[in-house]
Every structure is written in C-alpha cells, then in structure tokens.
Amino acid sequence: MKTSLIIDDRVYEDAKKESASTGRSLSEIISQWSALGRDLWKKQKGKSIPFKAISLGEQKVDLSSRKEWMESLDDDRT
C-alpha cells in the first residue's frame, strides 16, 4: 500500500542509515520496523511497559501554583 506518513525525524534518519548500509529500500526498512513494533505492541497490550526513572534536574517552578507557572511561561528571561 502506498501512503504518506509523518514520522519522527530521528526514525527517518536511522532508517536512511539502515537503508544505505543494507541496500534495502527505505520503504522495506520502515515496513519491517513497523511490523516489529506492532508485534511488540500486541504482546504488551494490557501490560505496563517498564521504564527507568531519570532525574530531570531541580524544579524551577512550583507546578502546584498555576499562576506561578503561567507567569514563568510568559517570562522570556527564563
């Protein structure tokens, strides 16, 4: 099937590299990756996907105060 999609730039760049290194078409690469993702999604359906928590740094705005974080968004200095 021929279609148009909007995909993440990183996925596209990785697929281009894979295509160049394997000699397979970009369409073949994206189709294979999509099928693998679909199969993983079906296996994980209904299960939580484990993730590793990482620190995003210190909190700079009190998110419990809507007024404060809205003002912070309007402030071009931060």
VEXMAR-136735 format. One record per residue (C-alpha): residue in three letters; y, x, z. Coordinates in steps of 0.02 Angstrom, whole numbers, plus 50000, padded with zeros to 5 digits. Layout:
VEXMAR-136735
ALAYXZ ...
END
This chain:
VEXMAR-136735
MET500005000050000 LYS501725006349958 THR503105003050085 SER504665010250164 LEU504735015250347 ILE505985022850465 ILE505115036550565 ASP505695049250692 ASP506435064950613 ARG505265076150713 VAL503735066750649 TYR504355068350471 GLU504695087050488 ASP502985090150568 ALA502155080050429 LYS503075090150296 LYS502475106350375 GLU500695099850386 SER500785094250205 ALA501395111250148 SER500075120750246 THR498615109750194 GLY499095104950017 ARG498865086550060 SER500205073850018 LEU501465067950144 SER500755050450124 GLU499005056550167 ILE499625065350323 ILE500645050550387 SER499215038550349 GLN497965049350444 TRP499125051450593 SER499465032750594 ALA497605028850593 LEU497305040950737 GLY498735033250836 ARG498085015750800 ASP496345020450861 LEU497045028351020 TRP498135013051049 LYS496625001551033 LYS495655012151158 GLN497115012451280 LYS497574994151260 GLY497694986451431 LYS497615003451517 SER499095012751584 ILE499445029051494 PRO499575043451617 PHE501175053451615 LYS501865068351707 ALA503485065351801 ILE504825078351772 SER506495081251855 LEU507995076151751 GLY509195085351866 GLU510335079252001 GLN511015061551993 LYS512855062151946 VAL513225043551953 ASP512725030652083 LEU511715018851974 SER511705005652111 SER513575003452081 ARG513794995451910 LYS515684997951919 GLU515495016751950 TRP514305019951808 MET515295009251687 GLU516865019251732 SER515875035251707 LEU515375029651533 ASP517205026551490 ASP517725043651557 ASP517685056151413 ARG517795071051532 THR516015069251596 
END
